Amino acid sequence: MVITSDRTSAPPAPDRERPIPFTVATTTLSGAPCVCARGELDVATVPVLAEALEQLIRRSAGVLVVDLCDVDFLDSTGINVLLRARALLGRGDRELLLACPPGPARRILELTGVADLFAIADSRDSAAASLLPRSA
């Protein structure tokens, strides 16, 4: 499932014509349910991610991955939806894993002091590898 929001929150940056449309897709990563976000995650677009997360949390089990590798902006409403998903998963003794490389989204998580509340992988590949069972 791919959901696109035609809502953008900011005027185009001087170095690009238009902001990247915000999209959310659901998939699997190493067998785990995964929500992949792309674009700017802010007050205008966060409802799209919140809905996708709520649906996937209800119909899945185990670790849930949120792929933020292609998110180029994250505001407090985006952080709030991630914290809410983490809390919902925690009630079911489940975990939330963020695939979030060093960059704008990761920097905001670190600056706000919430990065330590999440399991964070530096890439999709490292998130996928962390989900695989370890051999003895």
Biotite code that builds the C-alpha atoms (Angstrom):
import biotite.structure as struc

atoms = struc.array([
    struc.Atom([0.000, 0.000, 0.000], chain_id="A", res_id=1, res_name="MET", atom_name="CA", element="C"),
    struc.Atom([1.314, 3.437, -0.933], chain_id="A", res_id=2, res_name="VAL", atom_name="CA", element="C"),
    struc.Atom([-0.338, 6.580, 0.343], chain_id="A", res_id=3, res_name="ILE", atom_name="CA", element="C"),
    struc.Atom([0.561, 9.956, -1.092], chain_id="A", res_id=4, res_name="THR", atom_name="CA", element="C"),
    struc.Atom([-0.256, 13.284, 0.453], chain_id="A", res_id=5, res_name="SER", atom_name="CA", element="C"),
    struc.Atom([-0.617, 16.242, -1.849], chain_id="A", res_id=6, res_name="ASP", atom_name="CA", element="C"),
    struc.Atom([-0.239, 18.470, 1.171], chain_id="A", res_id=7, res_name="ARG", atom_name="CA", element="C"),
    struc.Atom([3.091, 20.178, 1.562], chain_id="A", res_id=8, res_name="THR", atom_name="CA", element="C"),
    struc.Atom([3.882, 22.343, 4.501], chain_id="A", res_id=9, res_name="SER", atom_name="CA", element="C"),
    struc.Atom([6.499, 24.721, 3.249], chain_id="A", res_id=10, res_name="ALA", atom_name="CA", element="C"),
    struc.Atom([7.088, 26.721, 0.107], chain_id="A", res_id=11, res_name="PRO", atom_name="CA", element="C"),
    struc.Atom([9.705, 25.302, -2.246], chain_id="A", res_id=12, res_name="PRO", atom_name="CA", element="C"),
    struc.Atom([13.268, 25.672, -1.056], chain_id="A", res_id=13, res_name="ALA", atom_name="CA", element="C"),
    struc.Atom([15.374, 27.942, -3.265], chain_id="A", res_id=14, res_name="PRO", atom_name="CA", element="C"),
    struc.Atom([17.522, 25.043, -4.457], chain_id="A", res_id=15, res_name="ASP", atom_name="CA", element="C"),
    struc.Atom([14.615, 22.887, -5.664], chain_id="A", res_id=16, res_name="ARG", atom_name="CA", element="C"),
    struc.Atom([11.453, 23.641, -7.563], chain_id="A", res_id=17, res_name="GLU", atom_name="CA", element="C"),
    struc.Atom([8.923, 21.774, -5.406], chain_id="A", res_id=18, res_name="ARG", atom_name="CA", element="C"),
    struc.Atom([9.041, 19.810, -2.189], chain_id="A", res_id=19, res_name="PRO", atom_name="CA", element="C"),
    struc.Atom([9.042, 16.029, -2.618], chain_id="A", res_id=20, res_name="ILE", atom_name="CA", element="C"),
    struc.Atom([5.469, 14.800, -2.113], chain_id="A", res_id=21, res_name="PRO", atom_name="CA", element="C"),
    struc.Atom([5.121, 12.929, 1.142], chain_id="A", res_id=22, res_name="PHE", atom_name="CA", element="C"),
    struc.Atom([4.467, 9.224, 0.630], chain_id="A", res_id=23, res_name="THR", atom_name="CA", element="C"),
    struc.Atom([4.025, 6.274, 2.918], chain_id="A", res_id=24, res_name="VAL", atom_name="CA", element="C"),
    struc.Atom([4.284, 2.658, 1.786], chain_id="A", res_id=25, res_name="ALA", atom_name="CA", element="C"),
    struc.Atom([3.898, -0.530, 3.779], chain_id="A", res_id=26, res_name="THR", atom_name="CA", element="C"),
    struc.Atom([6.069, -3.538, 3.069], chain_id="A", res_id=27, res_name="THR", atom_name="CA", element="C"),
    struc.Atom([8.150, -6.094, 4.922], chain_id="A", res_id=28, res_name="THR", atom_name="CA", element="C"),
    struc.Atom([11.812, -5.992, 5.844], chain_id="A", res_id=29, res_name="LEU", atom_name="CA", element="C"),
    struc.Atom([13.396, -9.351, 6.725], chain_id="A", res_id=30, res_name="SER", atom_name="CA", element="C"),
    struc.Atom([9.883, -10.612, 7.439], chain_id="A", res_id=31, res_name="GLY", atom_name="CA", element="C"),
    struc.Atom([8.977, -7.723, 9.762], chain_id="A", res_id=32, res_name="ALA", atom_name="CA", element="C"),
    struc.Atom([6.202, -5.264, 8.915], chain_id="A", res_id=33, res_name="PRO", atom_name="CA", element="C"),
    struc.Atom([7.653, -1.980, 7.707], chain_id="A", res_id=34, res_name="CYS", atom_name="CA", element="C"),
    struc.Atom([6.314, 1.513, 7.055], chain_id="A", res_id=35, res_name="VAL", atom_name="CA", element="C"),
    struc.Atom([8.481, 3.479, 4.614], chain_id="A", res_id=36, res_name="CYS", atom_name="CA", element="C"),
    struc.Atom([8.125, 7.257, 4.679], chain_id="A", res_id=37, res_name="ALA", atom_name="CA", element="C"),
    struc.Atom([9.504, 9.650, 2.059], chain_id="A", res_id=38, res_name="ARG", atom_name="CA", element="C"),
    struc.Atom([9.536, 13.446, 1.998], chain_id="A", res_id=39, res_name="GLY", atom_name="CA", element="C"),
    struc.Atom([8.850, 15.979, 4.721], chain_id="A", res_id=40, res_name="GLU", atom_name="CA", element="C"),
    struc.Atom([7.207, 14.650, 7.872], chain_id="A", res_id=41, res_name="LEU", atom_name="CA", element="C"),
    struc.Atom([5.470, 17.562, 9.530], chain_id="A", res_id=42, res_name="ASP", atom_name="CA", element="C"),
    struc.Atom([2.122, 18.779, 10.835], chain_id="A", res_id=43, res_name="VAL", atom_name="CA", element="C"),
    struc.Atom([0.585, 18.705, 7.349], chain_id="A", res_id=44, res_name="ALA", atom_name="CA", element="C"),
    struc.Atom([1.711, 15.180, 6.458], chain_id="A", res_id=45, res_name="THR", atom_name="CA", element="C"),
    struc.Atom([1.901, 13.342, 9.788], chain_id="A", res_id=46, res_name="VAL", atom_name="CA", element="C"),
    struc.Atom([-1.739, 12.133, 9.650], chain_id="A", res_id=47, res_name="PRO", atom_name="CA", element="C"),
    struc.Atom([-0.812, 9.948, 6.667], chain_id="A", res_id=48, res_name="VAL", atom_name="CA", element="C"),
    struc.Atom([1.982, 8.255, 8.640], chain_id="A", res_id=49, res_name="LEU", atom_name="CA", element="C"),
    struc.Atom([-0.141, 8.000, 11.786], chain_id="A", res_id=50, res_name="ALA", atom_name="CA", element="C"),
    struc.Atom([-2.909, 6.181, 9.915], chain_id="A", res_id=51, res_name="GLU", atom_name="CA", element="C"),
    struc.Atom([-0.483, 3.772, 8.237], chain_id="A", res_id=52, res_name="ALA", atom_name="CA", element="C"),
    struc.Atom([1.185, 2.986, 11.578], chain_id="A", res_id=53, res_name="LEU", atom_name="CA", element="C"),
    struc.Atom([-2.106, 2.442, 13.400], chain_id="A", res_id=54, res_name="GLU", atom_name="CA", element="C"),
    struc.Atom([-3.347, 0.053, 10.709], chain_id="A", res_id=55, res_name="GLN", atom_name="CA", element="C"),
    struc.Atom([-0.096, -1.911, 10.592], chain_id="A", res_id=56, res_name="LEU", atom_name="CA", element="C"),
    struc.Atom([0.157, -2.138, 14.383], chain_id="A", res_id=57, res_name="ILE", atom_name="CA", element="C"),
    struc.Atom([-3.374, -3.577, 14.533], chain_id="A", res_id=58, res_name="ARG", atom_name="CA", element="C"),
    struc.Atom([-2.821, -6.217, 11.852], chain_id="A", res_id=59, res_name="ARG", atom_name="CA", element="C"),
    struc.Atom([0.756, -7.338, 12.520], chain_id="A", res_id=60, res_name="SER", atom_name="CA", element="C"),
    struc.Atom([2.891, -8.967, 15.191], chain_id="A", res_id=61, res_name="ALA", atom_name="CA", element="C"),
    struc.Atom([6.475, -8.701, 16.369], chain_id="A", res_id=62, res_name="GLY", atom_name="CA", element="C"),
    struc.Atom([8.933, -5.921, 15.648], chain_id="A", res_id=63, res_name="VAL", atom_name="CA", element="C"),
    struc.Atom([7.658, -3.066, 13.501], chain_id="A", res_id=64, res_name="LEU", atom_name="CA", element="C"),
    struc.Atom([10.107, -1.094, 11.371], chain_id="A", res_id=65, res_name="VAL", atom_name="CA", element="C"),
    struc.Atom([9.703, 2.550, 10.408], chain_id="A", res_id=66, res_name="VAL", atom_name="CA", element="C"),
    struc.Atom([11.971, 3.445, 7.504], chain_id="A", res_id=67, res_name="ASP", atom_name="CA", element="C"),
    struc.Atom([12.938, 7.124, 7.697], chain_id="A", res_id=68, res_name="LEU", atom_name="CA", element="C"),
    struc.Atom([15.868, 6.822, 5.271], chain_id="A", res_id=69, res_name="CYS", atom_name="CA", element="C"),
    struc.Atom([14.130, 9.088, 2.733], chain_id="A", res_id=70, res_name="ASP", atom_name="CA", element="C"),
    struc.Atom([12.678, 11.612, 5.199], chain_id="A", res_id=71, res_name="VAL", atom_name="CA", element="C"),
    struc.Atom([14.393, 14.940, 4.706], chain_id="A", res_id=72, res_name="ASP", atom_name="CA", element="C"),
    struc.Atom([12.539, 16.888, 7.405], chain_id="A", res_id=73, res_name="PHE", atom_name="CA", element="C"),
    struc.Atom([11.008, 15.851, 10.719], chain_id="A", res_id=74, res_name="LEU", atom_name="CA", element="C"),
    struc.Atom([9.173, 18.127, 13.133], chain_id="A", res_id=75, res_name="ASP", atom_name="CA", element="C"),
    struc.Atom([7.730, 17.624, 16.618], chain_id="A", res_id=76, res_name="SER", atom_name="CA", element="C"),
    struc.Atom([4.476, 16.169, 15.276], chain_id="A", res_id=77, res_name="THR", atom_name="CA", element="C"),
    struc.Atom([6.482, 13.497, 13.466], chain_id="A", res_id=78, res_name="GLY", atom_name="CA", element="C"),
    struc.Atom([8.384, 12.715, 16.642], chain_id="A", res_id=79, res_name="ILE", atom_name="CA", element="C"),
    struc.Atom([5.095, 12.525, 18.529], chain_id="A", res_id=80, res_name="ASN", atom_name="CA", element="C"),
    struc.Atom([3.613, 9.952, 16.124], chain_id="A", res_id=81, res_name="VAL", atom_name="CA", element="C"),
    struc.Atom([6.763, 7.820, 16.439], chain_id="A", res_id=82, res_name="LEU", atom_name="CA", element="C"),
    struc.Atom([6.594, 7.994, 20.248], chain_id="A", res_id=83, res_name="LEU", atom_name="CA", element="C"),
    struc.Atom([2.900, 7.105, 20.162], chain_id="A", res_id=84, res_name="ARG", atom_name="CA", element="C"),
    struc.Atom([3.618, 4.072, 17.940], chain_id="A", res_id=85, res_name="ALA", atom_name="CA", element="C"),
    struc.Atom([6.400, 3.020, 20.311], chain_id="A", res_id=86, res_name="ARG", atom_name="CA", element="C"),
    struc.Atom([3.993, 3.234, 23.265], chain_id="A", res_id=87, res_name="ALA", atom_name="CA", element="C"),
    struc.Atom([1.271, 1.244, 21.477], chain_id="A", res_id=88, res_name="LEU", atom_name="CA", element="C"),
    struc.Atom([3.743, -1.459, 20.522], chain_id="A", res_id=89, res_name="LEU", atom_name="CA", element="C"),
    struc.Atom([5.144, -1.550, 24.054], chain_id="A", res_id=90, res_name="GLY", atom_name="CA", element="C"),
    struc.Atom([1.713, -2.407, 25.432], chain_id="A", res_id=91, res_name="ARG", atom_name="CA", element="C"),
    struc.Atom([1.868, -5.607, 23.415], chain_id="A", res_id=92, res_name="GLY", atom_name="CA", element="C"),
    struc.Atom([5.486, -6.294, 24.369], chain_id="A", res_id=93, res_name="ASP", atom_name="CA", element="C"),
    struc.Atom([6.532, -5.398, 20.818], chain_id="A", res_id=94, res_name="ARG", atom_name="CA", element="C"),
    struc.Atom([9.394, -3.235, 19.598], chain_id="A", res_id=95, res_name="GLU", atom_name="CA", element="C"),
    struc.Atom([9.767, -0.337, 17.174], chain_id="A", res_id=96, res_name="LEU", atom_name="CA", element="C"),
    struc.Atom([12.920, -0.188, 15.058], chain_id="A", res_id=97, res_name="LEU", atom_name="CA", element="C"),
    struc.Atom([13.784, 2.952, 13.115], chain_id="A", res_id=98, res_name="LEU", atom_name="CA", element="C"),
    struc.Atom([15.892, 2.781, 9.964], chain_id="A", res_id=99, res_name="ALA", atom_name="CA", element="C"),
    struc.Atom([17.287, 6.309, 10.117], chain_id="A", res_id=100, res_name="CYS", atom_name="CA", element="C"),
    struc.Atom([20.730, 7.173, 8.754], chain_id="A", res_id=101, res_name="PRO", atom_name="CA", element="C"),
    struc.Atom([22.727, 10.168, 9.935], chain_id="A", res_id=102, res_name="PRO", atom_name="CA", element="C"),
    struc.Atom([21.101, 13.193, 8.347], chain_id="A", res_id=103, res_name="GLY", atom_name="CA", element="C"),
    struc.Atom([18.248, 15.642, 8.943], chain_id="A", res_id=104, res_name="PRO", atom_name="CA", element="C"),
    struc.Atom([15.715, 13.293, 10.554], chain_id="A", res_id=105, res_name="ALA", atom_name="CA", element="C"),
    struc.Atom([18.301, 11.617, 12.791], chain_id="A", res_id=106, res_name="ARG", atom_name="CA", element="C"),
    struc.Atom([19.691, 14.982, 13.832], chain_id="A", res_id=107, res_name="ARG", atom_name="CA", element="C"),
    struc.Atom([16.258, 16.127, 15.018], chain_id="A", res_id=108, res_name="ILE", atom_name="CA", element="C"),
    struc.Atom([15.805, 12.908, 17.006], chain_id="A", res_id=109, res_name="LEU", atom_name="CA", element="C"),
    struc.Atom([19.187, 13.497, 18.646], chain_id="A", res_id=110, res_name="GLU", atom_name="CA", element="C"),
    struc.Atom([18.707, 17.234, 19.279], chain_id="A", res_id=111, res_name="LEU", atom_name="CA", element="C"),
    struc.Atom([15.356, 16.659, 20.957], chain_id="A", res_id=112, res_name="THR", atom_name="CA", element="C"),
    struc.Atom([16.794, 13.921, 23.163], chain_id="A", res_id=113, res_name="GLY", atom_name="CA", element="C"),
    struc.Atom([14.469, 11.149, 21.992], chain_id="A", res_id=114, res_name="VAL", atom_name="CA", element="C"),
    struc.Atom([16.968, 9.163, 19.907], chain_id="A", res_id=115, res_name="ALA", atom_name="CA", element="C"),
    struc.Atom([17.869, 7.075, 22.964], chain_id="A", res_id=116, res_name="ASP", atom_name="CA", element="C"),
    struc.Atom([14.234, 5.980, 23.306], chain_id="A", res_id=117, res_name="LEU", atom_name="CA", element="C"),
    struc.Atom([14.352, 4.130, 19.980], chain_id="A", res_id=118, res_name="PHE", atom_name="CA", element="C"),
    struc.Atom([16.300, 1.263, 18.523], chain_id="A", res_id=119, res_name="ALA", atom_name="CA", element="C"),
    struc.Atom([17.887, 2.956, 15.493], chain_id="A", res_id=120, res_name="ILE", atom_name="CA", element="C"),
    struc.Atom([19.670, 1.337, 12.573], chain_id="A", res_id=121, res_name="ALA", atom_name="CA", element="C"),
    struc.Atom([21.853, 3.458, 10.285], chain_id="A", res_id=122, res_name="ASP", atom_name="CA", element="C"),
    struc.Atom([20.363, 2.011, 7.083], chain_id="A", res_id=123, res_name="SER", atom_name="CA", element="C"),
    struc.Atom([17.706, -0.315, 5.690], chain_id="A", res_id=124, res_name="ARG", atom_name="CA", element="C"),
    struc.Atom([20.367, -2.996, 5.299], chain_id="A", res_id=125, res_name="ASP", atom_name="CA", element="C"),
    struc.Atom([21.492, -2.758, 8.915], chain_id="A", res_id=126, res_name="SER", atom_name="CA", element="C"),
    struc.Atom([17.851, -2.748, 10.085], chain_id="A", res_id=127, res_name="ALA", atom_name="CA", element="C"),
    struc.Atom([17.211, -5.870, 8.002], chain_id="A", res_id=128, res_name="ALA", atom_name="CA", element="C"),
    struc.Atom([20.345, -7.550, 9.364], chain_id="A", res_id=129, res_name="ALA", atom_name="CA", element="C"),
    struc.Atom([19.341, -6.800, 12.954], chain_id="A", res_id=130, res_name="SER", atom_name="CA", element="C"),
    struc.Atom([16.030, -8.585, 12.388], chain_id="A", res_id=131, res_name="LEU", atom_name="CA", element="C"),
    struc.Atom([17.610, -11.819, 11.199], chain_id="A", res_id=132, res_name="LEU", atom_name="CA", element="C"),
    struc.Atom([18.066, -14.605, 13.750], chain_id="A", res_id=133, res_name="PRO", atom_name="CA", element="C"),
    struc.Atom([21.636, -14.910, 14.922], chain_id="A", res_id=134, res_name="ARG", atom_name="CA", element="C"),
    struc.Atom([23.289, -18.265, 14.376], chain_id="A", res_id=135, res_name="SER", atom_name="CA", element="C"),
    struc.Atom([25.157, -19.875, 17.250], chain_id="A", res_id=136, res_name="ALA", atom_name="CA", element="C"),
])
